[in-house]
Amino acid sequence: MMRAHAELATIPRATHLFEEPGALERVADLAAAWFARYLTQAV
């Protein structure tokens, strides 16, 4: 029922814990961009 845009992104050479240098920051950047793009439109 929920109509939300979904994306799948991969972080090259990152493991499931994102312990590699820069991996967690890249995940945070991608998440922040998604929230800024799709959640601010609904407000």
C-alpha positions, 0 to 999 in steps of 0.5 A: 500500500505504501508508495515510496521510491526504493533504490539499491546501491552497492558499496564496492569492496564493503562487507556487511558491517561497513568497516572499510575506510569510507564505506559507512560514510558513503552509506550515510551520504546515500541515505541522506540524499534519499531522505532529502529527495523523497521525504522533503517533498511530502512535507 
